[in-house]
Amino acid sequence: MSSSAAPSPAQHPFTNPPAYSFPHHRLVQDQRFEDRQPIVLVACGSFSPVTYLHLRMFEMAKDYIRQNTNFEIMGGYMSPVSDQYKKPGLLGANHRVNMCTLATEQTSAWLMCDPWEAFQSYQRTAIVLDHFDYEVNDVLGGVRSPSGEMRRARVFLLAGSDLIGTMSEPGVWSERDLDHILGKYGTFIIERAGSDMDQATEALARWRHNIFFIPQLIQNDVSSTKVRLFLRRGLSVRYLLPMSVVDYIEENGLYQDESAQHSAEKREEKDGGPGKGRSTPNPPTPATQAISS
């Protein structure tokens, strides 16, 4: 594989948003270790708004990967979902991408925000991972090993433990998508207290070799849902989010409107619902996720 062998526009398998350019300014394309497999971490989610826990997930994964695997991280990406996701409390894509960009660019030396998923119709997680695989390996040419060999970087999904719970529920994810996500790519899962990982992984046993569980050594239950509730009640969210994101929210008057969503999120918070600590959301409905590509 050669870095100059990028596909022609006619070969492009994806629809890109207008004026889209894949961010790769922090993607490392030269490996340090010959004996390690290069990987890229991708977290898909609402990020409405992005919190320190979202960022912390990447750091926990980085420590785990360095100490327990033969992988080498070449880059990390946040991929905000499209507005078509229709989740309660979902701010417009433009604001969510801006906040994720501020958070990654001003708090990290290796994370990036990719707006590809956000500015188009709803994209299934399997397709989003294909997009990253295509951009990193086919367009950019992959990465170079210390010996000079060009290699494909493997894409991994990074998510909270609630994702595995939904994947083990019959009818929520199509078998085809599960095999694509967990079979072709794989996932790193941040464990949460109270999650029944044994039951979930039993249902996904055929892909167990591609599912890596990362313990959360310091418990953190900050969630976007809680942050939105704080903001609507006029409470401070400083030190729950990067200061640049807090400033952006205040300057743009975000999450201040009282609406029916407020009541829905209060019930969701009380019940420990799907917004709690989520980094990768469930599909909108079982029927939508089950649509084959």
Sequence and secondary structure as in RCSB ss.txt:
>XXXX:A:sequence
MSSSAAPSPAQHPFTNPPAYSFPHHRLVQDQRFEDRQPIVLVACGSFSPVTYLHLRMFEMAKDYIRQNTNFEIMG
GYMSPVSDQYKKPGLLGANHRVNMCTLATEQTSAWLMCDPWEAFQSYQRTAIVLDHFDYEVNDVLGGVRSPSGEM
RRARVFLLAGSDLIGTMSEPGVWSERDLDHILGKYGTFIIERAGSDMDQATEALARWRHNIFFIPQLIQNDVSST
KVRLFLRRGLSVRYLLPMSVVDYIEENGLYQDESAQHSAEKREEKDGGPGKGRSTPNPPTPATQAISS
>XXXX:A:secstr
  TT    GGG  S   TT     TT   B S TTSEEEEEEEEE  TT  HHHHHHHHHHHHHHHHH SEEEEE
EEEEE  GGG  TT   HHHHHHHHHHHHHHH SSEEE  TTTTSS   HHHHHHHHHIIIIIIS  EE TTS E
E  EEEEEEEHHHHHHHTSTTTS HHHHIIIIIII EEEE  TT  HHHHHHHTGGGGGGEEEE  SS     HH
HHHHHHHTT   BTTB HHHHHHHHHHTTT    HHHHHHHHHHHHT TTTT SS   SSHHHHT   
